[in-house]
Amino acid sequence: MEKSWVAFSFDGNVSVNISKEDYLDYKEDLAFDQLCKPLSEVMIEFIQLNVKGEQVRIIDKMNNLKINIFR
C-alpha cells in the first residue's frame, strides 16, 4: 500500500506525496497542490518546533488530530 510522506532535501526543498487512499478520504474535491502545501507547512512547523526544543508542542498537535497516523 502506498503511503503519504514528506521529504526534506539538504538544500531546503520539501517534497510531498499524498497516497491515493488519503487523497480520496477528503470530502471536498481538492487539487493535489492544495493538499501538499498544507502538509509541507505542518512538517516545516514541526521541524522548527523541534529545533527550538519544543517537541512537546508537536506531540500535543498530533494528539489533537485524534487520528491514527500509523495505519
Secondary structure by P-SEA (a helix, b strand, c coil): cccccccccccbbbbbbbcccccccccccccaaaaaaaaaaaaaaaaaaaaacaaaaaaaaaaaacccccc
